[in-house]
């Protein structure tokens, strides 16, 4: 017990002593990651009533007048309520501190360090069980949204993935758009590597071309468009940091919710909604550009 108590006390000391500087040039993603790394708790950053874009700078999402700016030193011994108030006062942005698995907001009278030690509810599901649940649930949710997916049992793929040191790719592909001349169909893939990502291409021997590349350009910050002569994909994208799942490290923010039996269903619904919104943006662009 002495070793365990020493470890717990060491973690408490690390979170309490941790600190980092915040300034308006930081992106939302960088702020949330540094906060998580330093204290273990989760930081929610808002723009109005919605979550702020991950790639936005703090200065670009501020609201109100008489914002002080400058730098704020974020320390683990600072009370949550005081920290949230200082972020509003100094940068004009609304933030809320949540527990490590981001399932509930913490009390305003506790320190940031204590927020990082808030107990979370988890079960003993293995990496393989979590992956199977991810694929089974995600397919059901996307089918319910109207996507023509022929549901697959990924148990064998997950077993092969877990045994391989190179993390074999596997996933699901379905069509999302028929071009105006009816000659090409655009497909959307959800692919597991170390973390899941998305691939977009023509469903045929020629994966892309100038028209498809142009129609995908600027659709969403998550999308990276490939060269129009790429031999594999027209574009690819990764999930937002809130929905990321890296099955190699098992340290992504999303695992807190995926491991939590009371939070995983809502978390998966959020992933499906993000994918659905991304596809709808692409289809709208295809239509507007007469692809």
N, C-alpha and C positions, 0 to 999 in steps of 0.2 A: 504493500500500500504506500510505503514511503516513496518508492520510485514514481508511482502514479501521481501522488500528490505533488511531488517535485516537478513533474512534467506539466501538470495543470497550472501550478504557480508560475512556471517559466512562460507558458503561453499567455497567462494574464499579464505578466510583466512586459512581454513583447508587444501586445496590443496596446497596453497603457502608455508605453514609451514611444510607440511609433508616431511619426508625424510626416507630413509633406506639405508643400506650398501649392496653393491654388491661385491661378490668375485667369484673366479673361481670354487669353489665347488658347487655353486648353480646350480640347474637344470634349464633348459629353462622354464619349467612349473612354478617353484617357482618364478623365476624372473618376468615372465609375470603377475602372480597373484598378487605379491606384488606391482608391478608397477600400475596395475589396481586398487587395493584397496587403494593405497596411493593417486593417482592423478586423477583417473577416465578415463584417456586416455588409449589407447591400444598400447602395444608394440609388434612389429613384429621382430622376431629374425630369422636370416638367417644362413644357412650353404651353402656356394656357392650361387647359384641362387635360391635355394629352401628354404622353411621354415625348420628350424632346428627341429629335433625330440624333443618332449616335455620332454622325460626322460633323454636327454643328459645333461651332465654338461657343463658349459661355457668353462671350460678348454679343454674339449674333442673336441670342434668344432672350436677352434681358428685357425687362419691361419696367415702366415707371420712370420717374425723374429723380434727380439728385442721387444717382447711383455713385458710390464712392470709387469703385474700381480698385486698382492696385493689386496687392497680394494678400492672401489669408493663409495663415499657418493652421493647418488642421491637425489637432492633437487628440490622442486617444482619451485623455482625461477631461476633454470638453464635453459638457452635457449636450445631449442630442437636441433639445429645444433651443439652446443657445447657438449651436452650430447652424441649425436651420434658419434661425433669425439672422445670423451674421451673413449667411449666403444671400438672403433676400436683401439685406441692407447694403452689402458691399457690391454684389454683382447683379442685383435685380432679378434673380431667378428663384424659383420655388424648388426645394429639394425635400425629400422625406427619407428617413433612415428606416430600413426594414431589417428583419432578422436574417441570418446567413442564407437561408433558402428562399428568401424573398416572398414568404407566404403571409407575413403580417407586419404591420408597422410596430416599432418598439415604443416604449414609454418615453416621453420627452424629458423625464427627470433622471434617466440613467445616462451614464457616460457612453461615448461612442465605443470605447473598448469593451464595456459590458454588453453592448448590443451585439458585438461580434461573437460573444460567448453564449448567446441565447440558445437554449436547447431547441432542436428541430426534430420533428417526428419522421423517422425513416423505418424501412423494413430491411430484410436481409436478402433482397433480390440480388442475384449475381449480374455481372456485366452482360452475360448472354441473355438472361431473362429480361433485362431492361431493353436490350436491342430488339428482341422478339416483340415485346410490348409496343415499342416505338413503331415498328413496321406494321404490325397488325392494326393498331389504333389509327395510325396515319392513313392507311389505305381506306379504312372504313369511313373516316371523316371526309376524305376527298371524294370518295364515291357518293357520299351523302350530299356533297355540293354539286354533283352532276358530272364529274369527270369519268370518262370511259376507261376505267381501270379494271383489268382482269385480276382479281385479288390472288395473291401468291402467298404460300407458306414459306417464310424465310428461315425456318429452323436450321436447315442444312447449310444455308449460306452463312448464317451466324456462327455455326460450329466451325466451318472452314476459315472464316474470318478470324476467329479467336485462336485457332491453331497456327495461323500464318504469322510469321514475324514481319511480313511486309504489308499486312493489312489489305488483303485482296478486295478489290472493288466489287460491289454488287449493288443492285437497286431496282427501281421500277421506272418505266417509261410509258408515257401516254401522249396522245395527240391533243393539241390545243387550238389549232387554226389551220384552215385550208386556204391557200393563196387564191387571189382573185381569178387568176387564169386556170385554177384547178389543177395545176401541174405539180405543185409541191404541198406537202403537209408539214407544218412546224410541230415538232415534238418537244416535250418537257420531261426531263429526267431528274429523279431524286437519287443521288448516288452516295453510297457510303464508302469513305476511304478511312482516314483517321477521324474525320468529322464528316457529317453529311453535307453535301453541297448540291447545287442545281446546275443542270446543263440544258442548253437550248440549241436546237439544230433542225435542219430539214430532215425529214424522215426518208432518207434515201442515200444513194452513194455519194452525192455531193452535199456535204453538211451545211454549207453556207454560201454566201455570195454578196455582192455590193448592196443589193436591195434589202436583204435581211439584216445585214450589219447596220445599215443606215436606220432601219426601222427600230432596231434595238438600242441605238445610241441615245443616251440621255433619258432613258425611260425611268430609271431608278438608280440611286447611289449604290445599291447592292450589286448591280449588274456590271460586270466587266465584259466589254465586247471584244471578241477576237478579230484578228485580221480577216478580211473577206475571202482569203484563200486558205484559211485554216482547214486542215484535213480531218479534224475531229469534231469541233464544236463551233457554233456561231457566237455563243456567249456562255458565261458561267457566273454563278453567284453563290454567296455563302449566306447562311442565316444571320440575322442580327445577333449581336452579342447576348441579348436576353434569351434567345432561343437556341444558341449554339450548344452542340453536344459533341465533345471530342472523346470518342470511345477508346482512345489510346491513353490519354492522361487521366480521364475521368474527373477533371478539375473544372470543367466549364461551369459557368453560373447556372445553366439550366439543370444540371444534375441534382441540385438541391431540391427542385420541384419534382423531377422525374422519380427520385427515390422516396418522395413523401407521398404516402398512399392517399392523403386527403387533398393533395395539390396536383397530382400527375394528370388527371383527366382535363382540368382547366388548362394546364400547361400545354398539353397536346393539342387542345382546341386552338390555342394561340398560335402554335406552329402551323396548323392547317389554315388558319385565317391569314397568316403572313404569306404563305404560298399562294393561296387563292387571290390575295390582293396583288401580288407580284404578277401572276398570270394575267389577271384582268388589265393591268397597266400595259402589258405587252400587247395583248389582243387589241386594246383601244388604239395603241400606236400603229399596229399593223393595218387596222381599218382606216385610220386617218391618213395613212400614207399609201393607201391602195396597194398594199403588198399582195 
